[in-house]
């Protein structure tokens, strides 16, 4: 079987920003299906360091510009034309899109619908295109996959008619995420925070990740506690987050904020394991992966109230009111000074599932796309 994959989103798939989820799933699927051929279509340079199995062919179709019609031309004409010589039996859109001009049976990996509220991590032109065409994509797709119950519920609220072709993939976490011994934590702190305890925020510098509210809450905590605790921001600076990066330069406690861009999975796992606590301020993501990672490392979490955070953290997370900066600051301060509360939260972390990587999700997705092992959602 020949499978064509829109792999353009892999160029922005980073461990701290997006969890590297699309990359992990598609590469696992290719490894699991050596008898089938996959063609990855990129809209620019193939990501440095991306190692694909022998059954994968990379094809680069350079995007001509960043205007809406450029994106339309790439997907509906360049991509469709480039796929023809490969005669694919199946198309997989890792970014939730598909070429509407193509008649190839298609599947979609849909992470969330935050772009409908202009809160997606995609560039603005891509968000507008998704908003305009998502109904058509969902209708045309043969199979649709999501990564969480929260995303599944969101998709079904928006398009209840897709229920019979929707599957919820199991969440995967790299085995790099694990509890650290005291000496290991001290080594991490010396490397990244000058030996001080720190709160960790994992995610790109983007408005939807509520970095500014976290900075304001951290200011209040510093004034109240007068401690040397630091705030580590792990994630890339996006064009939409340029104002946040600018504001950070004049931030009163700038010397207590550590910014780490382009962290690989190993670095991110060490940062998570060494943190005093993880702060998860995003409310619109379909998958709260940093919460799962923190729990795997036995690190407590403070999260803004949201469906994805609740699904991932349950009773083991300290939730803050999204409408109250004071509440977020209070929760950060409370956790910092109350070791018993920290211990109680850690005791509530559920046992890890037997599968820890995205290998199982890749197998689920393959079975769903090819029709084997297909089962309807039970509600």
Residue pairs with C-beta under 8 A, 6 or more apart in sequence:
1 36
1 37
1 89
1 90
1 370
2 36
2 37
2 39
2 86
2 87
2 88
2 89
2 90
3 36
3 37
3 38
3 39
3 88
3 89
3 90
3 91
3 92
4 38
4 39
4 41
4 83
4 86
4 88
4 90
4 91
4 92
4 104
5 26
5 38
5 39
5 40
5 41
5 91
5 92
5 94
6 41
6 75
6 79
6 91
6 92
6 93
6 94
6 95
6 97
6 98
7 26
7 40
7 41
7 42
7 58
7 94
8 41
8 42
8 43
8 44
8 63
8 95
9 22
9 94
9 95
10 22
10 23
10 26
10 40
10 42
10 47
10 50
10 94
11 42
11 43
11 44
11 45
11 46
11 47
12 18
12 121
13 20
13 21
13 22
13 23
13 47
14 20
14 204
14 235
14 236
14 262
15 263
15 264
15 265
15 268
16 202
16 203
16 204
16 234
16 235
16 236
16 260
16 262
16 263
16 268
17 121
17 203
17 204
17 235
17 236
18 111
18 121
19 287
19 289
20 265
21 111
21 147
21 172
21 287
21 289
21 358
22 94
22 95
22 109
22 111
23 50
24 172
24 174
24 357
24 358
24 362
25 109
25 169
25 172
25 358
25 361
25 362
25 365
26 38
26 40
26 92
26 94
26 362
27 52
27 53
28 357
28 358
28 359
28 361
28 362
28 363
29 38
29 362
29 363
29 365
29 366
30 38
30 52
30 53
30 55
30 56
31 53
32 359
32 362
32 363
32 366
33 55
33 366
34 53
34 54
34 55
35 55
36 55
37 55
37 56
37 57
37 86
38 55
38 56
38 57
39 56
39 57
39 58
39 59
39 83
39 86
39 88
40 46
40 52
40 56
40 57
40 58
40 59
41 59
41 61
41 79
41 82
41 83
42 58
42 59
42 60
42 61
43 60
43 61
43 62
43 63
43 74
44 60
44 62
44 63
45 60
46 58
46 60
52 58
57 86
59 82
61 74
61 78
61 79
61 82
63 70
63 71
63 74
64 70
64 73
64 74
66 123
66 125
67 125
68 125
68 128
68 129
71 125
71 126
71 129
72 129
75 97
75 99
76 99
76 100
76 101
77 101
79 99
79 102
80 99
80 101
80 102
83 91
83 102
83 104
88 104
89 104
89 105
90 104
90 105
90 106
90 107
90 369
90 370
91 98
91 99
91 102
91 104
91 105
91 106
91 107
92 106
92 107
92 108
92 109
92 369
93 106
93 107
93 108
93 109
93 137
93 141
94 109
95 109
95 122
95 126
96 108
96 109
96 110
96 111
96 130
96 134
96 137
97 108
97 129
97 130
97 133
97 137
98 106
98 108
98 137
98 140
98 141
100 133
100 136
100 137
100 140
105 142
106 140
106 141
106 142
107 141
107 142
107 143
107 144
107 145
107 365
107 368
107 369
108 137
108 138
108 141
108 143
108 144
108 145
109 145
109 147
109 365
110 144
110 145
110 146
110 151
110 155
110 286
111 146
111 147
111 151
111 285
111 286
111 287
112 120
112 150
112 151
112 154
112 284
112 285
112 286
112 287
113 134
113 151
113 154
113 155
113 158
113 286
114 120
114 121
114 208
114 284
114 285
114 286
115 122
115 126
115 127
115 130
115 131
115 134
116 130
116 131
116 134
116 158
117 284
118 124
118 127
119 207
119 208
119 284
120 126
120 127
120 130
120 208
121 204
121 206
121 208
121 238
122 130
123 239
124 240
134 158
135 159
138 144
138 155
138 159
138 162
139 161
139 162
141 162
141 165
142 165
142 369
143 165
143 167
143 368
143 369
144 155
144 162
144 165
144 166
144 167
145 166
145 167
145 168
145 169
145 364
145 365
145 368
146 152
146 155
146 166
146 167
146 168
146 169
146 286
147 168
147 169
147 171
147 286
147 287
147 361
148 168
148 171
148 286
148 287
148 288
148 308
148 311
148 312
149 168
149 311
150 286
150 287
150 288
150 307
150 308
150 310
150 311
151 168
151 286
151 287
151 308
152 166
152 168
152 377
153 307
154 286
154 307
155 162
155 166
156 162
156 163
156 166
163 376
163 377
163 379
164 376
164 377
166 377
167 364
167 365
167 368
167 374
167 377
168 377
169 361
169 364
169 365
170 353
170 355
170 360
170 361
170 364
171 287
171 289
171 292
171 312
171 361
172 355
172 356
172 357
172 358
172 359
172 360
172 361
173 289
173 292
173 293
173 296
173 352
173 356
173 357
174 265
174 269
174 356
174 357
175 356
175 357
176 265
176 266
176 269
177 269
177 272
177 273
177 293
177 296
177 297
178 269
178 273
178 296
178 297
179 273
179 297
179 298
180 188
180 270
180 273
180 274
180 297
184 273
184 274
185 273
185 274
186 195
187 274
188 270
188 271
188 273
188 274
189 195
189 196
189 197
189 198
189 274
191 270
192 198
192 232
192 258
192 260
192 271
192 274
193 230
193 232
193 258
194 230
196 228
196 229
196 230
197 228
197 229
197 230
197 276
197 336
198 229
198 230
198 231
198 232
198 258
198 274
198 275
198 276
199 218
199 229
199 230
199 231
199 232
199 275
199 276
199 277
199 278
199 279
199 302
199 332
200 232
200 234
200 271
200 272
200 275
200 277
200 278
200 279
200 299
201 209
201 211
201 214
201 231
201 232
201 233
201 234
201 235
201 278
201 279
201 280
201 281
202 234
202 235
202 268
202 271
202 272
202 278
202 280
202 290
202 293
203 209
203 211
203 234
203 235
203 281
203 282
203 290
204 235
204 236
204 237
204 238
204 241
205 211
205 233
205 235
205 236
205 237
205 238
205 241
205 244
205 245
205 259
206 238
206 240
206 241
206 244
207 240
207 241
207 244
208 282
208 284
208 285
209 235
209 281
209 282
210 281
210 282
210 283
210 304
210 322
211 233
211 241
211 244
211 281
212 244
212 247
213 281
213 325
213 328
214 231
214 279
214 281
214 328
215 231
215 247
215 248
215 251
215 257
216 325
216 329
217 325
217 328
217 329
217 332
218 231
218 253
218 256
218 257
218 329
218 332
219 251
219 252
219 253
220 325
220 326
220 329
220 333
221 229
221 329
221 332
221 333
221 336
222 229
222 253
222 256
224 329
224 333
225 333
225 336
225 337
227 336
228 256
229 256
229 276
229 336
230 256
230 257
230 258
231 253
231 256
231 257
231 258
232 257
232 258
232 259
232 260
232 271
232 275
233 257
233 258
233 259
233 260
234 260
234 263
234 268
234 271
235 260
235 261
235 263
236 261
236 262
237 244
237 245
237 261
248 254
248 257
248 259
251 257
260 267
260 271
263 271
268 293
269 293
269 297
272 278
272 290
272 293
272 294
272 297
272 299
273 297
273 299
275 294
275 297
275 299
276 299
276 336
277 294
277 299
277 300
277 301
277 302
277 332
277 335
277 336
277 342
278 290
278 291
278 293
278 294
278 299
278 300
278 301
278 302
279 301
279 302
279 303
279 332
280 288
280 290
280 291
280 294
280 301
280 302
280 303
280 304
280 309
280 313
280 317
281 303
281 304
281 328
282 288
282 304
282 306
282 308
283 304
283 305
283 306
283 308
283 309
283 322
284 306
285 308
286 308
287 308
287 312
288 303
288 306
288 308
288 309
288 311
288 312
288 313
289 312
290 301
291 301
291 303
291 309
291 312
291 313
291 317
292 312
294 300
294 301
295 301
295 312
295 313
295 316
295 349
295 350
296 352
296 356
298 346
298 349
300 316
300 317
300 318
300 335
300 342
300 345
300 346
301 313
301 316
301 317
301 318
301 345
302 317
302 318
302 319
302 320
302 328
302 331
302 332
302 335
303 309
303 313
303 317
303 318
303 319
303 320
304 319
304 320
304 321
304 322
304 328
305 319
305 320
305 321
305 322
306 322
309 317
309 319
310 317
310 319
314 348
314 350
315 348
316 345
316 346
316 348
316 349
316 350
317 345
318 331
318 334
318 335
318 341
318 345
319 331
320 327
320 328
320 330
320 331
321 327
321 328
334 341
335 341
335 342
335 345
364 373
367 373
367 374
368 374
